[in-house]
Amino acid sequence: MCRWLAYLGNPIYLEELIYKPKYSLIEQSLAARTSETVTNGDGFGVGWYGSRATPGVYRNIRPAWNDTNLKDLAAQIASPLFLAHVRAATSTAVQQTNCHPFRYGKWLFVHNGVIENFQDIKRDLVFGIDPKLYPAIEGSTDSEIMFYLALTFGLVENPIEALEMMVGFIERISQDNWKSSSIQMTLGISEGTRLIAVRYSTIGRSRTLYYSKNWRACEELNPECNIFSENARLVVSEPLTDLTDDWEEVPESTAIVIHPDSMVMQSFQPRSL
């Protein structure tokens, strides 16, 4: 599957997390330690927030470790909130429009996981998307369909409830089609002021997801240079350093919402429409 990270805190250069740590996202694209797929070389993307309302996005189908433009951009762009993703394709094409993060307005969305039997139920899922949103869909992945279903169900107004409705809808469509399909997901989402992350699986064996309990986990990434503020937080598919007490695994069926001055954790349960 894929690997992703999300950061919120004081502005830092993207390279501090994408390139410099011992187990950076670039290293995870070559040799992930806790992933179903060791190599994640089917494209990558990064989305960052700056001084404008709409976040910037850079995506490419090349392996992340082999893109010199990404290296240059990561060394020059500083941001207080960004999401980055390296992709291992499942049943859809390797193309730029299938690379994460997906963007709609000021919202960014990354996903690790899969909707089983997606191609069999894709048509019914797409019919659940608001017709006004449908033209904005560019790719062919289950991840992008999940994003636009969540937008349809009110992501902008109530993110957690909309995500629960999205999952409930997908599971119901699977059952209606006599499929024993399950959804696997860790999600990273933002609109520029907070980070939202979710870990959920229909079968209760979700992909890994961790968060930094405090700023010390960030400081471990670069002990010789104290660049992180005390409110800096990270959410990652797998830790960027050796696992220490400063990293905590997100529990099954859990959502976390991180603001600059707080973090809230809550149960995540699919909702019926």
C-alpha positions in Angstrom: 0.0 0.0 0.0 1.1 3.6 0.4 2.9 5.7 3.0 2.0 9.3 4.1 2.8 11.9 6.6 1.2 15.1 7.8 2.7 17.9 9.8 1.3 20.9 11.8 3.5 23.3 13.8 5.9 26.2 13.1 6.9 26.6 9.5 9.7 24.2 8.5 11.2 23.2 5.1 9.5 20.2 3.6 12.9 18.4 3.4 13.1 18.2 7.2 10.5 15.4 7.1 10.5 14.2 3.5 14.3 13.7 3.2 16.3 14.2 6.4 15.0 11.7 9.0 16.5 8.2 9.4 13.3 6.7 8.1 12.2 9.6 6.0 9.3 9.4 3.5 11.9 8.9 0.7 13.4 6.0 2.6 9.9 4.6 3.1 9.2 4.8 -0.6 12.2 2.5 -1.1 11.8 0.2 1.9 8.8 0.6 4.1 9.1 -1.2 7.4 5.4 -1.8 8.3 3.7 -1.7 5.0 1.9 -4.5 3.1 4.1 -3.3 0.1 7.8 -2.7 0.8 8.3 -0.4 -2.2 6.1 2.6 -2.9 7.3 3.8 -6.2 4.1 4.5 -8.2 4.2 8.2 -7.9 4.2 10.7 -5.0 2.8 14.1 -4.1 3.0 16.8 -1.5 0.5 19.5 -0.6 1.3 22.5 1.5 -0.3 25.6 3.0 1.3 29.0 2.7 0.1 32.6 2.5 -2.7 31.9 0.0 -6.1 30.4 0.6 -5.6 27.5 -1.8 -2.8 25.0 -0.9 0.0 24.3 -3.3 0.3 20.7 -4.7 3.1 19.0 -6.6 2.5 15.4 -7.9 4.5 13.2 -10.2 4.3 9.6 -11.4 8.1 9.1 -11.0 9.3 7.4 -7.9 9.9 9.9 -5.2 13.5 8.9 -4.7 14.2 9.8 -8.4 12.7 13.2 -8.7 15.2 16.1 -8.5 12.5 18.7 -8.7 11.0 17.4 -5.5 14.3 17.6 -3.8 14.8 21.2 -4.9 11.2 22.2 -4.0 11.5 20.5 -0.6 14.6 22.5 0.2 13.0 25.8 -0.7 9.4 25.6 0.5 8.6 26.1 4.2 5.2 25.5 5.6 3.4 25.2 8.9 1.1 22.5 7.6 1.7 20.0 4.9 0.9 16.4 3.8 3.1 14.1 1.7 2.3 10.7 0.1 4.2 8.0 -1.7 2.0 5.6 -3.7 1.9 1.8 -4.3 -0.8 1.4 -6.9 -3.5 -1.3 -6.4 -6.0 -1.7 -9.2 -5.7 1.7 -11.0 -3.3 3.2 -13.4 0.0 4.9 -12.6 -0.8 8.5 -13.7 -0.5 11.9 -12.3 -4.2 12.4 -11.6 -4.1 9.3 -9.4 -1.3 10.6 -7.2 -2.1 12.0 -3.8 -2.9 14.4 -2.2 -6.2 15.2 -3.8 -7.3 18.8 -3.6 -10.7 20.5 -3.6 -10.7 24.2 -2.8 -8.7 24.5 0.4 -9.0 20.8 1.3 -6.3 18.2 0.9 -6.8 14.4 1.2 -4.4 11.5 1.4 -5.3 7.8 1.8 -3.5 4.5 2.5 -5.6 1.4 2.0 -8.1 0.0 -0.5 -11.8 -0.6 -1.2 -11.9 -4.3 -2.0 -13.7 -5.2 -5.2 -13.7 -1.5 -6.0 -14.1 -2.0 -9.8 -17.2 -4.1 -9.2 -19.0 -1.5 -7.1 -17.4 1.7 -8.6 -20.4 2.6 -10.7 -22.8 2.6 -7.6 -20.3 4.5 -5.5 -19.9 7.2 -8.2 -23.7 7.6 -8.3 -23.6 8.6 -4.6 -21.4 11.7 -5.4 -23.1 15.1 -5.7 -23.5 15.8 -9.4 -22.1 19.3 -8.8 -18.9 17.8 -7.5 -18.5 15.1 -10.1 -16.8 17.2 -12.8 -13.9 17.9 -10.4 -12.9 14.3 -10.3 -9.8 13.8 -12.4 -8.4 10.3 -11.7 -9.7 6.7 -11.4 -8.7 5.7 -7.8 -10.9 4.5 -5.0 -9.2 7.1 -2.8 -10.5 10.0 -4.9 -14.0 8.6 -4.9 -13.8 8.4 -1.1 -12.8 12.0 -0.9 -15.7 13.2 -3.1 -18.2 11.0 -1.2 -17.0 12.7 2.0 -17.4 16.1 0.4 -20.9 15.1 -0.7 -21.8 14.1 2.9 -20.6 17.3 4.4 -16.9 17.2 4.9 -16.7 21.0 4.9 -19.3 21.4 7.7 -18.6 18.3 9.9 -15.6 16.3 8.8 -15.7 13.3 11.1 -19.5 12.8 10.6 -19.0 13.1 6.8 -16.2 10.5 6.9 -18.3 8.1 8.9 -21.2 8.5 6.5 -18.8 7.9 3.6 -17.6 4.6 5.1 -21.1 3.6 5.9 -22.2 4.2 2.4 -19.3 2.2 0.9 -20.0 -0.7 3.2 -23.7 -0.7 2.4 -23.1 -0.6 -1.3 -20.8 -3.6 -0.9 -23.4 -5.5 1.0 -26.2 -4.6 -1.5 -24.0 -6.1 -4.3 -23.5 -9.3 -2.4 -19.8 -8.6 -2.1 -17.8 -9.4 1.0 -15.9 -6.2 0.5 -14.1 -4.4 3.2 -12.6 -1.0 3.3 -9.1 -0.4 4.6 -8.0 3.1 5.3 -5.8 5.5 7.1 -6.7 9.1 6.1 -5.0 12.4 6.4 -7.1 15.5 5.7 -6.8 19.3 6.2 -8.3 22.6 5.2 -5.3 24.6 6.4 -6.1 25.2 10.1 -6.1 21.6 11.5 -5.1 18.0 10.8 -7.6 15.2 10.7 -6.5 11.6 10.7 -8.5 8.4 10.7 -7.6 4.8 11.1 -10.4 2.3 10.3 -10.9 -1.1 8.7 -14.1 -3.1 8.2 -12.3 -6.3 9.4 -10.6 -4.6 12.3 -7.0 -5.0 11.0 -6.1 -1.5 9.8 -3.0 -0.3 8.2 -0.5 1.3 10.7 -0.8 4.9 11.8 1.1 6.8 14.4 1.1 10.3 15.9 3.7 12.2 17.9 2.6 12.6 21.5 4.7 15.8 21.9 7.4 18.0 20.4 10.1 15.6 21.6 9.2 13.1 18.9 9.9 15.8 16.3 13.1 16.9 18.0 14.4 13.3 17.7 14.3 13.7 13.9 17.1 16.2 14.0 18.8 16.3 17.5 21.5 18.7 16.3 19.1 21.4 15.1 16.2 22.4 17.3 13.8 23.7 14.6 10.5 22.5 15.9 8.1 24.5 18.1 6.6 22.9 21.2 3.2 22.6 19.5 4.6 20.7 16.5 2.8 17.5 15.7 3.2 14.7 13.2 0.9 11.9 11.9 2.7 9.2 10.0 2.1 5.8 8.4 5.2 4.7 10.3 7.6 6.6 12.6 10.4 8.5 10.9 12.8 7.4 13.6 13.2 4.3 15.7 10.0 3.7 17.7 10.2 5.5 21.1 7.8 6.4 23.9 7.2 9.7 22.1 5.3 7.9 19.3 1.8 6.5 19.9 -0.1 4.2 17.5 -3.5 5.4 16.6 -6.0 2.8 17.9 -8.4 0.9 15.6 -11.5 2.8 14.6 -10.3 6.1 15.8 -10.2 9.7 14.5 -7.9 12.4 15.8 -8.2 16.2 15.2 -5.1 18.2 15.8 -5.2 22.0 16.2 -2.2 24.2 16.9 -3.0 24.2 20.6 -4.8 20.9 21.2 -5.5 17.3 20.0 -8.8 15.4 20.4 -9.2 11.7 19.9 -12.6 10.1 19.3 -14.2 6.8 18.3 -14.8 6.4 14.6 -17.9 4.4 13.6 -19.5 4.2 10.1 -22.9 5.8 9.9 -25.9 4.6 7.9 -27.6 7.1 5.6 
